[in-house]
Amino acid sequence: MHKLLPASLALALALPLGVHADESSDIKALRKEIDTMRAQYEARLQALERRLNAAEAAVAASGSAATAAAGAAPAAGAVPVAGAAPAGNEPPTVVQAPAAGTPSSAAQPQRSAAGVNAFNPSIALILSGLYTRTSQDPANYAITGIQLPPGAEVGPGTRGFSLAESELALAASIDPWLRGAANISLNADNTVSVEEAFVRTTSFGNGFSLKAGRFYSGLGYLNPQHRHTWDFVDNPLAYQAFLGTQYGDDGVQMTWIAPIDQYVEIGAELGRGRSFPGSDTGRNGAGMTALTAHTGGDIGESSNWRAGLSVLNAKATDQSLDAMNAQGVGVVNAFTGTTQVLVADAIWKWAPNGNATRTNFKLQGEYLRSTRDGSLVYDVDGANSPGAYRAVQSGWYLQGVYQFMPRWRVGLRTEQIDPGSPDYGSNAASLADTGYRPRKSTLMFDFNPSEFSRLRLQFAQDRSREGVVDNQLFLQYQMSLGAHGAHAY
């Protein structure tokens, strides 16, 4: 017994030392593993840098050879050397060598026979088709109390089968500082139009970004989005009445994202003013200015939100507007003055634990207020009577879209327009106000076999015209071919 007690005491005293030794061994092993990983990472980084230097040297060498070849005039009947200056005003082929950590080549653009296919922009084609059935003739569509330019893209469109607006999109990095994009619209009437074509900075720094060209304004929530990303076949009545369905212009846009945890984005735009509610008069100065501000964030793990306020100011000169006079006869008026459109938007999204693949819900709404101030010539083809004009009009919509199971969604939208009580000055007796408020309700179902395809069924009861109910049925397909970037929030 007397021998067992000393042995037990010795074991108890040695146990902490053994544990300490084990812990020390584990720490050394961890440090050794970290050192090994650091050495491997540095070795890989050095290898990548060597490959980059070699690629840049190869591009520079091929560019020098192509430039020398371009400087020599080809003999009669000889085949032109690839990389030589193109005929006429065609731009030269641009070659870009990718550089690690940059959106495009770090080397200067070079012309090279070997690099003709090096510039490969992402190309996407959105195919869209539509079947429309209405109880009223779309040719007579109008929004009571709202004056719009002749040929404005409002209402359900043509009846029967049609090629809905399809879209060809191209985008690519130009150099380490710029990226370009273009969206070409293929319309049902066999016309082609440019929706967007712009360049944008990629490394302006300090949260700033500059865009120049033709683009959709950052007003509100729906306006910057392309048609194929809408949750319904058509845009709300308020957008049709005050922004001509969707406002786009030629100009410049500067945005700034605050370097804080809370999402804050502020934007300013300066444009030609070619689109309704403005008019293209070929002025030297800007015909449009816009300011936008948005903020948002997360609410727990399953919800997030965004809200904003935007204001558009546009000028118009002798802008033709379709209207109904007090006798119910269609006339064409001419407006000269300024228009201010205020847009307040908000959206809330929910998905269980942030996973939107199985089920999710989106609630969004916008309020638009338009103030037109200037002069109006009544019935330019008849009475041709000038007078003062001021109109304060507003509209709103509220919609919810619920994905109740994978691939299936249902949506409901309600909306209304308030034409207000416009002041027509000396033409008040000719353009009487009825006080009617256009409204519309829409129900939508869609099925998405994949993220590249969508089939949609939509029913709407449209009361945009006083005393008329238009029941509208739409069947739509949308298919995406090729590369396509992620959609905005």
C-alpha positions as CSV (number, residue, x, y, z in Angstrom):
1,M,0.0,0.0,0.0
2,H,2.8,2.4,0.9
3,K,4.3,1.8,-2.6
4,L,0.9,2.4,-4.4
5,L,0.4,5.9,-2.9
6,P,3.6,7.4,-4.2
7,A,3.1,5.9,-7.6
8,S,-0.4,7.4,-7.8
9,L,0.9,10.8,-6.8
10,A,3.6,10.7,-9.4
11,L,1.1,9.7,-12.1
12,A,-1.2,12.6,-11.1
13,L,1.6,15.1,-11.3
14,A,2.8,13.8,-14.7
15,L,-0.6,13.9,-16.3
16,P,-0.8,17.7,-16.9
17,L,2.7,17.7,-18.3
18,G,1.7,15.0,-20.8
19,V,-1.5,16.9,-21.8
20,H,0.6,20.1,-22.2
21,A,3.1,18.1,-24.4
22,D,0.3,16.8,-26.6
23,E,-1.2,20.3,-27.0
24,S,2.3,21.7,-27.8
25,S,2.7,19.0,-30.4
26,D,-0.7,19.8,-32.0
27,I,0.1,23.5,-32.3
28,K,3.5,22.7,-33.9
29,A,1.7,20.5,-36.4
30,L,-0.9,23.2,-37.3
31,R,1.9,25.8,-37.7
32,K,3.8,23.5,-40.0
33,E,0.7,22.8,-42.1
34,I,0.0,26.6,-42.5
35,D,3.6,27.2,-43.5
36,T,3.3,24.4,-46.1
37,M,0.1,25.9,-47.5
38,R,1.7,29.4,-47.6
39,A,4.7,28.1,-49.5
40,Q,2.5,26.2,-52.0
41,Y,0.3,29.3,-52.6
42,E,3.3,31.5,-53.2
43,A,4.7,29.0,-55.6
44,R,1.5,28.9,-57.6
45,L,1.3,32.7,-57.6
46,Q,4.8,33.0,-59.0
47,A,4.0,30.4,-61.7
48,L,0.9,32.4,-62.7
49,E,2.9,35.6,-62.9
50,R,5.5,33.9,-65.1
51,R,2.7,32.7,-67.4
52,L,1.2,36.2,-67.5
53,N,4.6,37.8,-68.5
54,A,5.1,35.2,-71.2
55,A,1.6,35.8,-72.6
56,E,2.1,39.6,-72.6
57,A,5.4,39.2,-74.3
58,A,3.9,36.9,-77.0
59,V,1.1,39.3,-77.7
60,A,3.5,42.3,-77.9
61,A,5.7,40.4,-80.3
62,S,2.8,39.3,-82.6
63,G,1.5,42.9,-82.5
64,S,4.8,44.3,-83.6
65,A,5.0,41.8,-86.5
66,A,1.5,42.6,-87.6
67,T,2.2,46.4,-87.4
68,A,5.3,46.0,-89.6
69,A,3.3,43.9,-92.1
70,A,0.6,46.5,-92.2
71,G,3.1,49.2,-93.0
72,A,4.2,47.5,-96.2
73,A,1.9,48.1,-99.2
74,P,0.7,44.8,-100.7
75,A,1.5,44.0,-104.3
76,A,-1.2,44.1,-106.9
77,G,-3.4,41.1,-106.7
78,A,-1.8,39.9,-103.4
79,V,-4.0,38.8,-100.5
80,P,-4.0,41.5,-97.8
81,V,-2.0,40.7,-94.7
82,A,-4.2,39.9,-91.7
83,G,-4.0,42.8,-89.3
84,A,-3.6,45.4,-92.0
85,A,-5.7,48.6,-91.9
86,P,-9.2,47.7,-93.1
87,A,-10.8,49.3,-96.1
88,G,-12.9,52.4,-95.6
89,N,-13.8,53.3,-92.1
90,E,-14.1,49.8,-90.6
91,P,-12.4,49.4,-87.2
92,P,-9.4,47.2,-86.9
93,T,-9.6,43.8,-85.3
94,V,-8.9,44.1,-81.6
95,V,-7.0,41.4,-79.8
96,Q,-7.0,41.2,-76.0
97,A,-4.9,38.9,-73.9
98,P,-6.5,38.0,-70.6
99,A,-4.7,39.0,-67.4
100,A,-5.2,37.5,-64.0
101,G,-7.3,39.7,-61.7
102,T,-8.6,42.0,-64.4
103,P,-11.8,42.0,-66.5
104,S,-9.8,42.1,-69.7
105,S,-6.4,42.4,-71.2
106,A,-3.7,44.3,-69.3
107,A,-1.8,44.8,-72.6
108,Q,-2.6,47.5,-75.1
109,P,-4.9,46.4,-78.0
110,Q,-3.0,44.9,-80.9
111,R,-4.0,43.7,-84.3
112,S,-2.9,40.2,-85.1
113,A,-3.8,37.4,-87.6
114,A,-3.6,34.8,-84.8
115,G,-5.9,36.8,-82.5
116,V,-8.8,37.5,-84.8
117,N,-11.0,35.2,-82.7
118,A,-9.6,36.4,-79.4
119,F,-12.3,39.0,-78.9
120,N,-15.4,36.8,-78.1
121,P,-18.2,38.8,-76.6
122,S,-20.9,36.9,-74.7
123,I,-24.0,36.6,-77.0
124,A,-27.5,35.9,-75.9
125,L,-30.7,35.6,-77.9
126,I,-34.0,35.9,-76.1
127,L,-36.8,34.4,-78.1
128,S,-40.4,35.4,-77.2
129,G,-43.7,34.6,-78.7
130,L,-47.2,35.7,-77.8
131,Y,-50.9,34.8,-78.4
132,T,-53.3,37.6,-77.4
133,R,-57.1,37.5,-77.2
134,T,-59.1,40.6,-76.2
135,S,-62.8,41.4,-75.9
136,Q,-62.1,45.0,-77.3
137,D,-60.3,46.1,-80.4
138,P,-56.7,46.9,-79.4
139,A,-56.6,49.6,-82.2
140,N,-59.0,51.7,-80.1
141,Y,-57.0,51.4,-76.9
142,A,-56.5,54.5,-74.8
143,I,-56.1,55.5,-71.2
144,T,-58.9,57.9,-70.3
145,G,-57.6,61.3,-69.2
146,I,-54.0,60.6,-70.4
147,Q,-52.6,62.3,-73.5
148,L,-49.9,60.2,-75.2
149,P,-47.9,60.6,-78.4
150,P,-49.3,59.0,-81.6
151,G,-48.1,55.4,-81.9
152,A,-47.2,55.1,-78.2
153,E,-46.6,51.5,-77.2
154,V,-49.5,51.1,-74.8
155,G,-52.2,48.5,-74.4
156,P,-52.3,44.8,-75.2
157,G,-50.8,45.0,-78.7
158,T,-52.1,43.1,-81.7
159,R,-54.6,40.2,-81.4
160,G,-53.7,36.6,-82.3
161,F,-50.3,35.1,-82.7
162,S,-47.2,37.3,-82.9
163,L,-43.5,37.4,-82.3
164,A,-43.2,39.3,-79.1
165,E,-40.2,41.5,-78.6
166,S,-37.2,39.3,-78.9
167,E,-33.8,40.5,-78.0
168,L,-30.2,40.0,-79.1
169,A,-27.7,40.9,-76.4
170,L,-23.9,41.3,-76.7
171,A,-21.5,42.2,-74.0
172,A,-17.7,42.0,-73.4
173,S,-14.8,43.6,-71.6
174,I,-13.0,46.2,-73.7
175,D,-9.9,46.7,-71.6
176,P,-9.1,46.8,-67.9
177,W,-11.2,49.9,-67.5
178,L,-14.2,49.6,-69.8
179,R,-17.0,47.1,-70.6
180,G,-19.5,47.4,-73.5
181,A,-22.9,46.1,-74.0
182,A,-25.7,46.3,-76.6
183,N,-29.3,45.0,-76.7
184,I,-31.0,44.9,-80.1
185,S,-34.8,44.5,-80.1
186,L,-36.4,42.4,-82.8
187,N,-40.0,43.5,-83.1
188,A,-43.1,41.8,-84.3
189,D,-43.5,44.2,-87.2
190,N,-40.1,43.2,-88.7
191,T,-38.4,46.4,-87.4
192,V,-35.1,46.4,-85.5
193,S,-34.3,49.0,-82.8
194,V,-31.5,49.6,-80.4
195,E,-32.7,49.3,-76.8
196,E,-29.3,49.8,-75.2
197,A,-25.8,50.4,-76.5
198,F,-23.3,51.7,-73.9
199,V,-19.9,51.5,-72.4
200,R,-19.4,51.4,-68.6
201,T,-16.3,51.8,-66.4
202,T,-15.2,48.8,-64.4
203,S,-12.5,50.3,-62.2
204,F,-13.4,53.9,-61.6
205,G,-12.8,53.3,-57.9
206,N,-14.3,54.5,-54.6
207,G,-17.7,53.0,-55.5
208,F,-18.2,55.2,-58.6
209,S,-19.3,53.9,-62.0
210,L,-19.8,55.9,-65.2
211,K,-22.0,54.7,-68.1
212,A,-22.3,56.5,-71.5
213,G,-24.5,55.7,-74.6
214,R,-28.1,54.6,-74.8
215,F,-29.6,52.9,-71.8
216,Y,-32.7,52.5,-69.7
217,S,-32.9,55.1,-66.9
218,G,-32.3,53.9,-63.3
219,L,-35.7,55.3,-62.3
220,G,-37.8,53.3,-59.9
221,Y,-37.6,49.5,-59.9
222,L,-39.1,48.2,-63.1
223,N,-37.7,50.8,-65.6
224,P,-34.1,49.5,-65.8
225,Q,-35.2,45.9,-66.4
226,H,-35.5,44.3,-69.8
227,R,-38.9,43.1,-70.9
228,H,-38.0,39.4,-70.6
229,T,-37.3,39.8,-66.8
230,W,-40.8,41.3,-66.1
231,D,-43.1,39.1,-63.9
232,F,-46.0,40.0,-66.1
233,V,-46.5,40.3,-69.9
234,D,-46.9,44.0,-69.8
235,N,-45.8,47.0,-67.7
236,P,-48.2,48.7,-65.3
237,L,-50.6,51.4,-66.5
238,A,-48.6,54.1,-64.6
239,Y,-45.5,53.3,-66.5
240,Q,-47.4,53.4,-69.8
241,A,-49.1,56.7,-68.9
242,F,-46.1,58.7,-67.6
243,L,-43.0,57.0,-69.0
244,G,-44.3,55.7,-72.4
245,T,-44.0,52.1,-70.9
246,Q,-40.3,52.4,-70.3
247,Y,-37.9,55.3,-70.3
248,G,-34.6,55.1,-72.2
249,D,-32.4,57.9,-73.5
250,D,-29.0,58.8,-74.9
251,G,-26.7,60.3,-72.4
252,V,-24.4,59.6,-69.4
253,Q,-25.1,58.1,-66.0
254,M,-23.0,58.3,-62.8
255,T,-23.7,56.0,-59.9
256,W,-22.1,55.7,-56.5
257,I,-22.4,52.8,-54.0
258,A,-21.6,53.9,-50.4
259,P,-18.7,51.9,-48.8
260,I,-20.8,50.9,-45.7
261,D,-22.6,47.8,-44.6
262,Q,-26.0,49.3,-45.4
263,Y,-26.7,49.2,-49.2
264,V,-27.0,52.8,-50.5
265,E,-26.8,53.7,-54.2
266,I,-27.1,57.2,-55.6
267,G,-27.3,58.0,-59.3
268,A,-27.4,61.0,-61.6
269,E,-28.2,61.1,-65.3
270,L,-27.9,63.7,-68.1
271,G,-29.5,62.9,-71.5
272,R,-30.8,64.0,-74.8
273,G,-34.4,63.9,-73.8
274,R,-35.6,62.1,-77.0
275,S,-38.2,59.9,-75.3
276,F,-41.6,60.6,-73.8
277,P,-42.3,62.5,-71.6
278,G,-39.6,64.6,-73.4
279,S,-39.2,65.2,-77.1
280,D,-36.2,65.2,-79.4
281,T,-35.7,68.7,-80.7
282,G,-32.0,68.6,-81.5
283,R,-31.0,71.1,-78.8
284,N,-27.4,71.5,-77.9
285,G,-28.1,71.2,-74.2
286,A,-29.5,68.4,-72.2
287,G,-33.2,67.6,-72.5
288,M,-33.4,65.3,-69.5
289,T,-32.0,65.1,-66.0
290,A,-32.6,62.4,-63.5
291,L,-31.6,61.7,-59.9
292,T,-32.1,58.3,-58.2
293,A,-31.5,57.0,-54.7
294,H,-31.9,53.5,-53.3
295,T,-31.2,51.7,-50.1
296,G,-31.9,48.2,-48.8
297,G,-30.7,45.3,-46.6
298,D,-31.5,42.0,-45.0
299,I,-34.2,41.2,-42.4
300,G,-32.9,38.1,-40.7
301,E,-31.9,35.0,-42.8
302,S,-35.1,34.8,-44.9
303,S,-36.0,38.3,-46.0
304,N,-34.5,41.4,-47.7
305,W,-35.8,44.7,-49.0
306,R,-35.0,47.7,-51.2
307,A,-36.7,51.1,-51.4
308,G,-36.0,54.2,-53.5
309,L,-36.9,57.6,-54.7
310,S,-36.3,58.9,-58.2
311,V,-37.1,62.1,-60.1
312,L,-37.0,62.7,-63.9
313,N,-37.1,66.2,-65.5
314,A,-37.7,66.3,-69.3
315,K,-38.3,69.1,-71.8
316,A,-40.7,68.9,-74.8
317,T,-41.3,71.2,-77.8
318,D,-44.3,70.9,-80.0
319,Q,-44.9,67.4,-78.8
320,S,-47.8,65.7,-80.5
321,L,-50.4,64.2,-78.2
322,D,-53.5,62.2,-78.9
323,A,-56.6,63.3,-76.9
324,M,-60.3,63.2,-76.8
325,N,-62.2,66.5,-76.8
326,A,-65.3,67.3,-74.8
327,Q,-67.5,65.9,-77.7
328,G,-65.7,62.6,-77.7
329,V,-63.8,63.3,-80.9
330,G,-60.2,62.4,-81.3
331,V,-57.8,65.4,-81.8
332,V,-54.0,66.0,-81.9
333,N,-52.7,68.6,-79.5
334,A,-49.1,70.0,-79.2
335,F,-47.4,70.4,-75.9
336,T,-44.4,72.7,-75.1
337,G,-43.0,72.8,-71.6
338,T,-41.5,70.6,-68.9
339,T,-42.4,67.4,-67.2
340,Q,-41.4,66.1,-63.8
341,V,-42.0,62.5,-62.9
342,L,-41.5,61.4,-59.3
343,V,-41.1,57.7,-58.6
344,A,-41.2,56.0,-55.2
345,D,-40.6,52.2,-55.3
346,A,-40.3,49.4,-52.7
347,I,-39.8,45.7,-52.8
348,W,-39.6,42.9,-50.2
349,K,-38.4,39.4,-50.9
350,W,-38.8,36.2,-48.8
351,A,-37.2,32.8,-49.2
352,P,-36.8,30.2,-46.4
353,N,-33.3,30.6,-45.0
354,G,-32.4,32.5,-48.1
355,N,-32.9,29.5,-50.4
356,A,-35.2,30.6,-53.3
357,T,-34.9,27.5,-55.4
358,R,-38.0,25.7,-54.0
359,T,-40.3,28.5,-52.8
360,N,-40.2,32.3,-52.5
361,F,-42.4,35.3,-52.4
362,K,-41.9,38.8,-53.8
363,L,-44.0,41.9,-53.0
364,Q,-43.4,45.1,-54.9
365,G,-45.1,48.4,-55.6
366,E,-44.4,51.8,-57.1
367,Y,-46.1,55.2,-57.0
368,L,-45.6,57.6,-59.9
369,R,-46.5,61.3,-60.0
370,S,-46.3,63.4,-63.2
371,T,-46.4,67.2,-63.3
372,R,-46.6,68.8,-66.8
373,D,-46.4,72.5,-67.0
374,G,-46.3,74.7,-70.1
375,S,-48.5,75.5,-73.1
376,L,-50.9,73.3,-75.2
377,V,-52.1,74.0,-78.7
378,Y,-55.5,72.4,-79.0
379,D,-56.4,70.5,-82.2
380,V,-53.4,71.5,-84.3
381,D,-55.2,70.3,-87.5
382,G,-58.4,72.2,-86.8
383,A,-59.0,74.9,-84.2
384,N,-55.2,75.3,-83.6
385,S,-56.0,77.1,-80.4
386,P,-53.0,77.8,-78.0
387,G,-53.5,78.0,-74.2
388,A,-51.8,77.4,-70.9
389,Y,-51.6,73.8,-69.6
390,R,-50.8,72.3,-66.3
391,A,-51.6,68.7,-65.2
392,V,-50.7,66.9,-62.0
393,Q,-51.5,63.1,-62.5
394,S,-50.5,60.0,-60.6
395,G,-50.7,56.3,-60.6
396,W,-49.7,53.2,-58.6
397,Y,-49.5,49.4,-58.8
398,L,-49.0,46.7,-56.2
399,Q,-48.1,43.1,-57.2
400,G,-47.1,39.9,-55.5
401,V,-45.5,36.8,-57.1
402,Y,-45.3,33.5,-55.2
403,Q,-43.3,30.5,-56.3
404,F,-45.3,27.8,-54.5
405,M,-43.2,24.9,-55.7
406,P,-40.1,24.5,-57.9
407,R,-40.8,25.8,-61.5
408,W,-44.3,27.1,-60.8
409,R,-45.3,30.7,-59.9
410,V,-48.5,32.6,-59.5
411,G,-48.8,36.4,-59.5
412,L,-51.5,39.1,-58.9
413,R,-51.3,42.8,-59.7
414,T,-53.7,45.6,-59.1
415,E,-53.3,49.2,-60.3
416,Q,-55.0,52.5,-60.8
417,I,-54.4,55.9,-62.5
418,D,-55.6,59.3,-61.2
419,P,-55.7,61.8,-64.2
420,G,-56.3,64.7,-61.8
421,S,-58.0,67.9,-62.9
422,P,-55.8,69.4,-65.6
423,D,-55.8,73.2,-66.2
424,Y,-56.3,73.8,-69.9
425,G,-56.5,77.6,-69.7
426,S,-58.4,79.1,-72.6
427,N,-59.1,75.6,-74.0
428,A,-60.9,74.3,-70.8
429,A,-64.3,74.1,-72.6
430,S,-62.8,72.0,-75.4
431,L,-61.0,69.5,-73.2
432,A,-63.4,68.7,-70.3
433,D,-62.3,66.3,-67.5
434,T,-64.6,63.4,-66.7
435,G,-63.0,62.5,-63.4
436,Y,-62.8,58.8,-64.4
437,R,-59.9,56.8,-62.9
438,P,-58.6,54.0,-65.1
439,R,-57.8,50.7,-63.3
440,K,-56.7,47.1,-64.1
441,S,-56.4,43.8,-62.4
442,T,-54.1,41.0,-63.6
443,L,-53.6,37.3,-62.7
444,M,-50.6,35.4,-63.9
445,F,-49.4,31.7,-63.9
446,D,-46.0,30.7,-65.3
447,F,-44.0,27.5,-65.6
448,N,-40.2,27.5,-65.8
449,P,-38.8,24.2,-67.0
450,S,-35.4,25.6,-66.4
451,E,-33.7,29.0,-65.8
452,F,-33.5,29.4,-69.6
453,S,-37.2,28.9,-70.5
454,R,-40.6,30.1,-69.4
455,L,-44.2,29.5,-70.3
456,R,-46.8,32.1,-69.1
457,L,-50.6,32.3,-68.9
458,Q,-52.0,35.7,-68.0
459,F,-55.6,37.1,-67.7
460,A,-56.4,40.8,-67.2
461,Q,-59.5,42.8,-66.7
462,D,-58.6,46.2,-68.1
463,R,-60.8,49.2,-67.4
464,S,-58.5,51.8,-68.8
465,R,-61.3,53.3,-71.0
466,E,-64.3,54.9,-69.4
467,G,-67.4,52.7,-69.8
468,V,-65.4,49.8,-71.4
469,V,-64.2,46.5,-69.9
470,D,-61.5,44.7,-71.9
471,N,-60.9,41.1,-70.9
472,Q,-57.4,40.1,-72.1
473,L,-55.9,36.7,-72.3
474,F,-52.2,36.1,-73.0
475,L,-50.1,33.0,-73.7
476,Q,-46.4,33.7,-73.8
477,Y,-43.2,31.8,-74.2
478,Q,-39.6,33.0,-73.5
479,M,-36.5,31.1,-74.3
480,S,-32.9,32.2,-73.7
481,L,-30.1,31.0,-76.0
482,G,-26.4,31.6,-75.2
483,A,-24.7,33.3,-72.4
484,H,-26.7,35.7,-70.3
485,G,-25.7,37.7,-67.3
486,A,-27.4,37.5,-63.9
487,H,-30.4,39.8,-63.5
488,A,-30.5,42.8,-61.2
489,Y,-32.1,42.5,-57.7
